[in-house]
Amino acid sequence: MHILIYSYNYHPEPIGIAPLMTELAEGLVKRGHKVRVITGMPNYPQREIYDGYQNKWYLTEQKNGVTIQRSYVRIKSKPNLVDRLLLELSFVFTSLPQAFKGGRPDVIILTVPPLLGTLPATTLGWLYNCPVVLNVQDILPEAAVRIGLLKNKWMIRTLAALEKFAYRTAHTISVIADGFRENLVNKGVPVNKIVCIPNWVNVNFIRPLPKQSNSWISNHQLDGKFVVLYSGNIALTQGLETVIEAAVCLRHIKDIVFVIVGESRALQRLQEYCLSNGADNVLLLPLQPREKLPEMLAASDVGLIVQKHNVISFNMPSKIPLLLASGRPIVGSVPATGTAAKAIELSGGGIVVEPESPQAMAAAVHDLYANPALGTKLGNTGRQFAEENYSLEQALDRYEWLFSHIVTNRKSTVGILPKFDSKKSVVDGSMH
């Protein structure tokens, strides 16, 4: 098949959806498919166009068999609402000409966000009479409204109308968790239009490694320490102040160190919070090169998933499969009824505590510190679950089946795909 991936984020961006879409594209090429990627100039998470990509309107690259067609995006380092809108609009208008270079695809997969990306992908689908699969990574604008990022009522109504348009025009909607499916069904999306394909992890790349002889540990003076790690995006949905306050609760135990790895600008704000709270047991580090990720995860004794209390059914952290695959226990400071909590509990690889409660987080970390056997048990269980449910090969099987099903039978509804069975905690054969 000729598969077109429409994704604002792609390699070499190190976190978020970019590594996932890169693995999907390259994995499909290895299976004999022709894959093109329409994307922007790389800029995330620094919000600056990377060196080598600046001052360019268009650029076409080849990497591991994938044709990558990049276009200009208007980017600001400290964006306000208007800047974010202009960023998305710039991608809408500059990416469409690229999409016409390379022939008619058999199927288009569009990642959301950004929500405005629906416009060029849908236009392309109409003109080519080509089905569009909408891959929903975050439910917008609901997520932005809940966390207070979007308050303008006119903008909320406009984006809500665009959301409905995206669901109505897509041939199939791929969601990454059952909570997303429930959210969309409650908004009137037909259930037979939705498939659930979780985000994945390369379990051969991310795997349990011993802490001994770990150069990442020695390079950061963490020898002999019980390391509690948070790594990834630092955004309004997290509230990482909870992590710093939990660290303060455990200052009296000198062996415990909290490590937060994230984008440098966001770390500056957290550094100030650490100083004002006396959190001298917190180490703040910039985002690490992707090739260092296995060592970094292996350096930890606990991996953190952190969300605010109002993040329920519109956000599923891609860090969960990564932490499970690393064989390290998770402490999830997340809403008990939310998508993330369900995923952690289903895996058997972690502990869920009350969100925005530093005392609850500190107590869970202390339990794992005092009971190494519990951490080992949770880590081993999580690793097994990741191998059985979150592997890259399984995701490739599911997407390949979905695409071929759509292409060969355009008029039918979506059939049966593997899904998580919440009762049996295994993968079975029903996807609806």
Secondary structure, 3 states (H helix, E strand, C coil): CEEEEECCCCCCCCCCHHHHHHHHHHHHHHCCCEEEEEEECCCCCCCCCCCCCCCCCEEEEEECCEEEEEECCCCCCCCCHHHHHHHHHHHHHHHHHHHCCCCCCCEEEEEECCHHHHHHHHHHHHHHCCCEEEEECECCCHHHHHCCCCCCHHHHHHHHHHHHHHHHHCCEEEECCHHHHHHHHHCCCCHHHEEECCCCECCCCCCCCCCCCCHHHHHCCCCCCEEEEEECCCCCCCCCHHHHHHHHHCCCCCCEEEEEEECHHHHHHHHHHHHHHCCCCEEEEECCCHHHHHHHHHCCCEEEEECCCCCCCCECCCHHHHHHHCCCCEEEECCCCCHHHHHHHHHCCEEEECCCCHHHHHHHHHHHHHCHHHHHHHHHHHHHHHHHHCEHHHHHHHHHHHHHHHHHCCCCCCCCCCEEECCCCEEECCCC
